[in-house]
Amino acid sequence: QVLLEESGGGLVQSGGSLRLSCTASGRTFANYGMGWFRQAPGKEREFVAAITWAGDSTYYADSVKGRFTISRANAETTWSLEMNLLKPEDTAIYYCAARGLTSARAMAAMTPDYWGQGTQVTVSS
């Protein structure tokens, strides 16, 4: 059974930072694109950031570019999202995701194969 587990969400003040992590298990994830999506109340789920399995390419939504950084640990099944200069509009449930044979850029437009359960991020003003 494939399982993606997020950790690191919480409540932070505007301008603060949080780090989310995702650990995947249940299969080999070689050549998988790995990423993060989010869903704010009353809105559709949207792409946030992605990274290739090799860690050599990343892609970001314009709304988070320059503030968020996605990275992958040496173990191919763990990736993180460092979020800085957080804004109230970043408040959402954040989901990690993985898709086979996918570039980082393509993750923005394609439905992932696997999703995590989500972790709440709340930014107060």
Disulfide bonds with the S-S distance in Angstrom:
Cys22-Cys96 2.11
